[in-house]
């Protein structure tokens, strides 16, 4: 049983590193090019115009900080929840635009206008990230539950 726990601990650390690393990497180009990110967000045709610049300025920093926090092992439940929530929001936005037949660039990893257009494979990637986020959330919940001493009645 101890070997199984060590194996699962390593798996959770790898999942946290993977998910956190993906979001850290994804944030870097967006932080460097907020104007291009604002254009990408505008092209989704979902947010009101007054929120586009705010989203372009804050979203990459949230991705970076939550990713670094998840990798570090601190506040794993909160950072996993934030990243999983972002992945869910991105999945909904991508699905919505694919269903509407829009030709758009997701802005997932680069703000370059020459990047590949979003497609069903993009949604598949988001769903994989959501699954990894779920694993991180479950593991963080179990870790918190194990660290809480039983109450005395």
C-alpha positions in Angstrom: 0.0 0.0 0.0 2.9 2.4 0.8 4.3 1.8 -2.7 0.9 2.7 -4.2 0.7 5.9 -2.2 4.2 6.9 -3.4 3.2 6.2 -7.0 0.1 8.2 -6.7 2.0 11.1 -5.0 4.5 11.1 -7.9 1.5 11.1 -10.3 -0.1 14.1 -8.6 3.2 16.0 -8.5 3.6 15.3 -12.3 0.0 16.4 -12.9 0.5 19.6 -10.9 3.8 20.3 -12.8 2.2 19.6 -16.1 -0.9 21.8 -15.6 1.0 24.6 -13.9 3.7 24.5 -16.5 1.2 24.6 -19.4 -0.4 27.7 -17.9 3.0 29.4 -17.1 4.1 28.8 -20.7 0.7 30.0 -22.0 0.9 33.2 -20.0 4.3 34.4 -21.2 3.5 35.6 -24.8 0.2 37.0 -23.6 1.9 39.1 -20.9 4.4 40.3 -23.5 1.6 41.2 -26.0 -1.5 42.4 -24.2 -2.7 44.4 -27.3 -2.6 41.3 -29.5 -4.4 39.3 -26.8 -7.1 42.0 -26.6 -7.7 41.6 -30.3 -8.0 37.8 -29.9 -10.4 38.2 -27.0 -12.4 40.7 -29.2 -12.6 38.1 -32.0 -14.3 35.6 -29.7 -17.3 38.0 -29.8 -18.4 37.0 -26.3 -17.2 39.7 -23.8 -18.6 43.2 -23.8 -16.1 45.7 -25.3 -15.6 47.4 -21.9 -14.2 44.2 -20.4 -11.8 43.2 -23.3 -8.8 45.3 -22.2 -9.3 44.4 -18.6 -9.3 40.7 -19.5 -6.2 41.0 -21.7 -4.3 42.8 -18.9 -5.3 40.5 -16.0 -5.9 37.0 -17.4 -2.3 36.2 -18.3 -1.1 37.2 -14.8 -3.8 35.0 -13.2 -2.6 32.1 -15.4 1.1 32.8 -14.5 0.5 33.2 -10.7 -1.9 30.2 -10.4 0.5 28.1 -12.5 3.5 28.9 -10.4 1.5 28.4 -7.2 0.4 25.0 -8.4 3.9 23.9 -9.3 5.2 25.1 -6.0 2.8 22.9 -4.1 1.4 25.8 -2.1 -2.4 26.5 -2.1 -2.8 23.6 -4.5 -6.6 23.4 -4.0 -7.0 27.1 -4.8 -4.6 27.2 -7.8 -6.0 23.9 -9.2 -9.5 25.3 -8.9 -8.6 28.6 -10.7 -6.8 26.8 -13.5 -9.6 24.2 -13.9 -12.1 27.0 -13.9 -10.2 28.9 -16.6 -10.0 25.7 -18.6 -13.7 25.2 -18.3 -14.3 28.8 -19.4 -12.0 28.5 -22.3 -13.7 25.2 -23.3 -17.1 26.9 -23.3 -15.8 29.9 -25.3 -14.1 27.6 -27.9 -17.1 25.3 -28.1 -19.5 28.3 -28.6 -17.4 29.8 -31.4 -16.9 26.4 -33.1 -20.7 25.8 -33.0 -21.2 29.3 -34.5 -18.8 28.4 -37.3 -16.4 31.2 -36.5 -12.9 31.1 -37.9 -10.8 32.3 -34.9 -7.4 32.0 -33.3 -7.7 30.7 -29.7 -4.8 32.6 -28.3 -4.0 29.6 -26.1 -0.2 29.7 -26.4 0.6 32.5 -28.7 -0.8 35.8 -29.8 0.8 35.5 -33.2 -1.7 36.2 -36.0 0.0 33.4 -38.1 -0.8 30.7 -35.5 -3.1 27.9 -36.4 -6.8 28.5 -36.1 -8.8 26.9 -33.3 -10.5 23.7 -34.1 -12.0 20.6 -32.4 -8.4 19.5 -31.5 -8.1 22.8 -29.5 -11.2 21.8 -27.5 -9.7 18.3 -27.0 -6.6 19.9 -25.5 -8.7 22.0 -23.2 -10.6 18.9 -22.0 -7.4 17.0 -21.3 -6.2 20.0 -19.2 -9.6 20.0 -17.4 -9.1 16.3 -16.6 -5.6 17.0 -15.2 -7.0 19.9 -13.2 -9.7 17.6 -11.8 -7.0 15.2 -10.7 -5.1 18.0 -9.0 -8.3 19.2 -7.3 -9.2 15.7 -6.0 -5.7 15.2 -4.7 -5.6 18.6 -3.0 -9.0 17.8 -1.4 -7.8 14.5 -0.1 -4.6 16.0 1.2 -6.6 18.7 3.1 -9.0 16.1 4.5 -6.0 13.9 5.7 -4.4 16.9 7.5 -7.6 17.9 9.5 -7.6 16.2 12.9 -10.9 14.4 13.7 -13.3 16.4 15.9 -14.2 15.2 19.3 -17.9 15.0 20.0 
